[in-house]
Amino acid sequence: MISIKAIHEAQNRIAPYIHKTPLLPLNDLDEYLGCKVFAKMESLQKTNSFKIRGALNALLALPEDVLERGIITASSGNHGKAIAYAAKLLGTKAHVVVPKNTPKIKVEGIQSYGAEVIFSVPSERFNVANKLSEENYWSFISPFDDNEVIAGQGTAGLEILEQLSNVDTIIVPVGGGGLLAGLSTAVKETKPQVKIIGVEPTLVARYSNSLAVGHPVTLPPESKSVADGLQTLKPGERNYPIVEKYVDEIVTVDEENILKATKLFLTKGKLLAEISSCITLGAFLQGSVKFNPNDKVVLFISGGNIGIDQFSKFEEMSI
């Protein structure tokens, strides 16, 4: 478990390097979704995702000699881009193991900061990264299963409470669980009455399956979703007990509604976000969440790394 004190320390540590991202009212979606909707736009964060919060906090906490030897991570894209940015900022070299099917925009984003990209079979990327870490004495920074990363991600929860003190519910995408663990700790330790809902793809429902049996389970290697940023097969060991303690509910969304939500966010909300982020809106289309008209609900828009080549996935869908 991480403490609220650790999250406040992370906020002070990373504040000079990140944006305080806007919390936007989505008035055009209020009637459509049946409540007062807001979007926490981490798509407008440096490196275009919340991941920079955890990456910077983790690297800034490393001893100088460890940092100088180099950094390695495994990532579906956004964490890798954040690590690459943080490593360049702090004067060290980053190496990022990504799945072979990682969107081009995310690979190019990682490379733009001078990091080495290493391609892997999706289910093997963590094994590859850990092996290279041992062989080269590079420090491995997990995208979610790391206390400093979790604390860094939790700073986004503190920001939401500062920006909308009377928020009722925050809906958060969940992959390995670093964001959900950090944000839920920050929010529940500050305002326990705020409801936290995690959302994951039906086809990669690692938290739903794990909570149903009472312990972390690993999904089959072939489990995959159009939400490319949410494809971790098992909850993080540090994340699972935090999610179990603080998160009110985990819901799932089918592929069709994830894509419809991405199109709805663009055409009705007039904002662009990557597919994995829009799963929060997809929970409404799925019928997994329902609210009263006066409820203030925040959709956590976790990233904006989407390329034109991905538009074809939802271009012809009706909403």
N, C-alpha and C positions, 0 to 999 in steps of 0.2 A: 504494500500500500504506500502511496505517496501522500504527503501532507499538503494542506493548503498553504503552509509556510513555504514549501518547496516551489509551489506554483507562483507565489508572490515574488520569491527570489528570482525565478526564471523570468518573470515579467520585467523586473528591474535590469536583469542581465541583457536581455535581447532588445529592450526598448529602443536603443540608439540605432538599431539596424533594420527594423521592420516598419511596415505601415500599420497604423490603427485603421483597419478596414471599415468601410461604411456599413451601417445597418439600415437598409432601405425598406420603406413601406411599399408593398406591392398592391396598391389600391385597386388596380384592374383585376386582380385575382381574388379579392375579398369575397365578392358575391359568388364567384365561381366555386370557391372552396368552402364557403360557409363560415368564415371567421376572419379576424384581422391578421393579415399575413405580412411578415417581414422577412427579408433575406439578409443573412450575414455574408457579405460578399468577399470571401477569402479568395475568390477568383481574381480579385484586384490586388492581392498581396504580392510582394516580391516573389519572383519565380512562379507567380500565378497559382499558388496554392498555400494552404495552411501549413504545409510540411516544413517551411522555412523556420517556423517557430521551434519545433522540436530539434531540427538539424542544428540550428545555431546554438541552442541551449546545450546540446550534447557536446559540440565541438569546443565551445567556450569553456566548458567544464573540464576538458582534458588537460593533463600536464603538458607543458610546452614540448618536452622531448618526445612524448607519445604522438602529439599532433604532427611534429616534423617528420616522423617516419612514414606518414601517409594514412589515408582513410579508405576503407572499402565498405560497401553496403550492397544489399540486394533490394531491388525496387521494381514496382510495376511502372515507374516513370517519375511521378511527382516528388517522392522522397529523394530519388537519385538526383534530380535537378536541384533540389534544395541543398543536398550535401555538396554537389559540385560548386554551387554558388558560395556556400559557407567556406568550403575549403580554399577556393580562390581568394575570398575576402581575407582569410587568415593566413594565407601564404603557404599552403600545403597542397599535396596532390591527392585527388580523389579517383577511385576506381569503382565503377557501378555495374553490377551484374543485373541484367534485365531479361525478361522473357523474349523469345524470338519474335513474338507477335506484338510487341510494344508499339503503340502508335508512333508514326514517324515524327510527329511534332514533339513528342516527349523525348525521343532519342536525340533529336537535333538540339533540344533545349539543354540536355545534359552536356552534350559535346560543346555547346557554345561557351561554357565556362571552363573549358580545358580539361575536363575529366575524361578518363578512358572508359569506354563502354564495352562490356563483355557480354555477349549473348549466350543464353542458356535455355534448355528445356524449362518451361514455366515451373514445373513441380520441383526442379533441382536447383533453382537459383540460390537458395539459402545454403545448400550444401557446397555449391561451387564457391560462394563468397567466403564461407568459413574456412574452406581448405586453402584458398589464396591468402586469407588473413594469417593463418598459421605459417604458411611457407615464406611469406614476405614480411612478417611482423607489422602488418598494417592493422590499425585499430578498426574492428568491425562495429558499425553503428546500425543497430536494428531499426527498421522503419517504424516499429511500434513497441517491441518488447524490450524497452530500455527506460529506466526511471527518469533520466534527464529528458528524453524525448517526450515521454508522457507528461512531465511537468511543463515542458514548452508548449505542447498542444493545449494544455489546460488554460494557458493565458488567453485563448480565444473566448473561453467561458467567462472569465473575468470581464473582458471587454463587453460582451453582450449584456451583462448585468449593469455595467456602467451606462450603456447606451439605451437600455430599455428596462428600467428598474422594476416595472410591474409585468414583466413577461410571465406568461402562464406555462408555456410548453416550448421546448427546443427539440427539433427533429434533426437527427445527425446520421450521416452515412457511416456504416461500419464495415471495415475490412478486418485487419488484425486486431483492431480495438484501441490503438494508441490515442486517437482523437477522442473516442467515446469515453475512455477511462479518464483521461486528463480533464476533459470538459465536465464530465459528470461529477468528478471530485470537486472542481472549482465551484460549480453551481450548488451542489447539495451541501457543501460545507459552508456556503455563504447564505443561500436561501433554499432551505430544504423543501419548501412547498412547491418549487418549480418542477414541473414534470419533464423527464428526459426520455425520449423515445429513440432507439436505434433502428436503422433500416438497412437491410441487406437483401441481395438478390435471392429469389426463391431457389435458383439453381446453385447457389453457393452459400447456403444457410448454415454456416459453421457455428454461429452463436445460438441460433434457434435450436439446432440439433444438440448442442452441448448443454444448454440450459435445461432441455427436456430430460436429459439423463443425469444431470447434476455434476458433470465434469467435462473438461475439454475433449472433443473428439476431432479426428482428422478426416476430412472429406476425401473421396477418391481423386486421384490425379487428374482425371478427365473433367472434373467439375469446372465449368467456366461460364462467364456471363458477358453480355455486351458492356456491362459496367466494368471496364478493364482495370480500374483502380481498386476494385473490391474483391479480388480473386484469391486472397490468402486462404489456404485450405484449413488452417487451424487457429483458434484464438491464441493470442499471446499468453504465455504463462503468467506474466505480471499483470496483464490486462484483465484476464478472465475474472479473478476474484473481485476486482474493482467494479467491473460491469455488473457482476452478480449482486454486489452490495448496493450500488447507487442507481442503476438504470431501472426505470419503471416498467419498460416494455421494449421488446424487440419484435419488429414486424418484418414481413418479407414482401417483395414486389416482383411480379412476373416480368419477363423480358419486354413484352409488348408495352406494358405500362411505364417501364423505365424509358423507352424510346418516345412514347407519346408525351411523357413529362418533359423531356428535353425540348421537344418541339413546342409544347405549350409555354414553357418558360421563355422561349425566344419570341414566339408570335404574340402571345397575350401579355406576358410579363415584360417583354421588350428588353430582355437581358440574355446574354449568352453565357453558358456554362458547360463544362464537360459532362458527358453522359453519367458518370458515376455520381456527380454532385446532384443531378436532377432526380435521383432515386428518392430524395426526400419529398419532392412534389409527387412522385409516382405513388407514394403511400396513400395519398388522397384518391388518386384515380383507381387504385386497387380496392379502395373501400376499407383499408386497414386502420385508418384513423378518422375520427369524426369529432367536431368541436362545436361549441355554441357560438352564435354570431359575435359576441363581445370578447371571446377568447383571443388573447394576443399570442400568436404562434410564430416562432422563428424557424425558418428553413436554413440549415447550415449549408451554404454553397461552398463546398470544400476546394474546388479548383476550376480553372478556366483553360486548361491545356487541351483544346479541341481544334482539330484541323478541318479544313474544307472537305477533305477526303472522307470524313466521318459523317458528313451531312446526309449522304445517300442512305444511311441506315434508318433515318426517320423521315426523309423528305416526302415520301408518298403517303405517310400515315395520316389517317383522319383523327381529329381530336374533338 
